[in-house]
Amino acid sequence: MNIKAKIVDPKGMNRTITRLAHEILERNKGTQNLALIGMRTRGEFICKRIFDKIKEIDNSEPAYGVLDITLYRDDFRKRLKQPEVSVTNITFDINEKDIVLVDDVLYTGRTVRSALDALMDLGRPSTIQLCVLVDRGHRELPIRADFIGKNIPTSINEEVKVKMKEFDDEDAVYLIETPTD
C-alpha cells in the first residue's frame, strides 16, 4: 500500500461530520420524519457519529439503523467465495420516512444501487438521500450524493481509504496509489 497523501486527519474528520450533520438537519427541517441508515462497515460508524452530532445540535434523535448489503451486491459471487454476511439492524418502519443512507466512499455507484434494492425490500420510504464522507468520482451508474464530506478526484490507479477509530484504530482518509498491471 503506497500512501500518496493523508487527506483528512482526526480534527478534519470531526469538522466534516459536524458540517454533514448541520446540512442534513437543514435540508430535512429537523428530525421529525428523519431516519439515518449506515451501510456496513465504515458507513455504519460515520452514520453513528452523524447521529450523535445531530442529537447534540438539535436536542432530538432521528431514527437510526444499520444496513448490510452483502447479498444484494452484483459482484459478491465473483469476488467472494464465501460472503461475510452481517446483520441488518433497522428496528423501525421505513415506510414514509425520509431516509439518509450513509456510506464512506462513493465510487462507481454499485454499492449504493445495492443498498437501494435492500431498502426497497424493507418498505417504501418517502425519500432516500445519500450522504458520503468521500466522493471520488468514476461513476458507472447515474447516482449522486446529496451530502458530501469531501470531493477527492482520483485517477483509475488511485484509491481512497477511509479509516475509522471504531474499526481501524485511527480517524483518517488516505489517497493510495494502487499498482498498475
C-alpha positions in Angstrom: 0.0 0.0 0.0 1.6 3.2 -1.2 0.2 6.2 0.6 0.3 9.3 -1.7 -1.4 11.7 0.8 -3.3 11.9 4.0 -6.3 14.0 3.0 -8.2 14.1 6.4 -6.9 13.9 9.9 -9.0 13.4 13.1 -9.8 17.1 13.5 -10.8 17.3 9.9 -13.0 14.2 10.2 -14.8 15.8 13.2 -15.3 19.1 11.3 -16.7 17.2 8.3 -19.1 15.1 10.4 -20.3 18.3 12.1 -20.9 20.0 8.8 -22.7 17.0 7.4 -25.0 16.8 10.5 -25.9 20.5 10.0 -26.6 20.1 6.3 -28.8 17.0 7.0 -30.8 18.9 9.7 -31.2 21.9 7.5 -32.4 20.0 4.4 -34.8 17.9 6.4 -36.0 20.7 8.7 -35.2 18.8 11.8 -35.5 15.2 12.8 -39.3 14.7 12.9 -39.5 12.3 9.9 -35.8 11.6 9.6 -34.0 8.2 9.7 -30.3 7.7 9.3 -29.1 4.3 8.0 -25.4 3.5 7.9 -24.0 0.9 5.4 -21.8 -1.7 6.9 -18.9 -1.3 7.7 -17.4 2.2 7.8 -20.7 3.8 6.7 -22.2 2.5 9.9 -19.6 4.3 12.1 -19.9 7.6 10.1 -23.7 7.3 10.4 -23.4 6.8 14.2 -21.2 9.9 14.6 -23.6 12.0 12.5 -26.5 10.7 14.6 -24.6 11.7 17.8 -23.8 15.1 16.4 -27.5 15.7 15.4 -28.6 14.8 19.0 -26.0 17.3 20.3 -27.0 20.1 17.9 -30.8 19.6 17.7 -31.6 18.0 21.1 -33.6 15.4 19.2 -33.0 11.9 17.8 -33.7 10.7 14.3 -34.4 7.0 13.8 -31.1 5.1 13.4 -30.3 1.8 11.7 -27.6 -0.3 10.0 -27.9 -1.9 6.6 -25.9 -4.9 5.3 -26.0 -5.2 1.5 -23.6 -8.2 1.0 -26.2 -10.4 -0.6 -27.5 -7.6 -2.8 -24.1 -6.8 -4.4 -23.9 -7.7 -8.1 -20.2 -8.8 -7.7 -20.3 -10.9 -4.5 -20.5 -14.2 -6.4 -17.4 -13.2 -8.5 -15.3 -11.6 -5.7 -16.1 -13.6 -2.6 -16.1 -17.4 -2.4 -18.0 -17.3 0.9 -19.6 -13.8 1.5 -19.3 -12.5 5.0 -22.9 -11.6 5.8 -23.6 -9.3 8.7 -26.9 -8.3 10.2 -29.2 -5.5 9.1 -30.4 -3.7 12.2 -33.3 -1.5 11.3 -35.9 -1.7 14.1 -38.3 1.0 12.8 -40.8 1.1 9.9 -39.1 2.8 7.0 -42.4 3.5 5.2 -42.9 7.2 4.6 -39.6 8.1 6.3 -37.0 10.5 4.9 -34.0 8.2 4.8 -30.5 9.4 4.8 -28.3 6.5 3.6 -24.7 6.9 4.8 -21.5 5.4 3.4 -17.8 6.1 3.4 -16.8 6.4 -0.2 -18.9 6.9 -3.4 -17.1 5.4 -6.4 -18.9 3.5 -9.2 -22.4 3.7 -7.5 -22.9 0.0 -7.5 -22.8 -0.3 -3.7 -25.5 2.4 -3.4 -27.6 0.7 -6.0 -27.4 -2.5 -3.9 -28.4 -0.5 -0.8 -31.4 1.0 -2.6 -32.5 -2.6 -3.6 -32.2 -3.7 0.0 -34.1 -0.7 1.3 -36.9 -1.2 -1.1 -37.3 -4.8 0.1 -37.9 -3.3 3.6 -40.6 -0.7 2.6 -41.4 2.5 0.8 -39.6 5.5 2.2 -40.8 9.0 1.4 -37.4 10.0 0.2 -33.9 8.4 0.2 -31.0 10.8 0.4 -27.3 9.8 0.1 -24.6 11.0 2.4 -21.0 10.1 1.8 -17.8 11.0 3.6 -15.8 11.0 0.2 -16.9 11.2 -3.4 -14.0 10.1 -5.6 -15.8 10.1 -9.0 -15.7 7.5 -11.7 -19.5 6.7 -11.6 -20.8 3.8 -13.6 -24.4 4.4 -12.6 -26.4 7.6 -12.5 -26.1 8.1 -8.8 -25.1 11.2 -6.9 -24.7 12.1 -3.3 -26.9 14.7 -1.6 -24.4 15.3 1.2 -20.6 15.1 0.5 -17.9 15.4 3.1 -15.0 15.7 0.7 -14.7 15.6 -3.1 -11.4 13.8 -3.9 -10.9 13.4 -7.6 -8.9 10.3 -8.3 -7.3 8.6 -11.2 -8.0 4.9 -12.0 -4.8 3.8 -10.3 -5.6 5.6 -7.1 -7.9 4.5 -4.3 -9.4 6.4 -1.3 -9.0 4.6 2.0 -11.2 5.7 5.0 -10.0 4.7 8.4 -12.4 4.9 11.4 -11.2 4.7 15.0 -14.0 2.2 15.8 -12.7 -0.3 13.2 -9.2 0.7 12.2 -7.9 2.4 15.4 -7.4 5.8 13.7 -9.5 8.5 12.0 -8.1 9.4 8.6 -8.7 9.5 4.9 -5.8 8.5 2.7 -5.1 8.7 -1.0 -3.5 5.4 -2.0 -1.6 4.6 -5.2 -2.6 1.1 -6.5 -0.2 -0.9 -8.5 -0.7 -0.9 -12.3 -0.5 -4.2 -14.1 
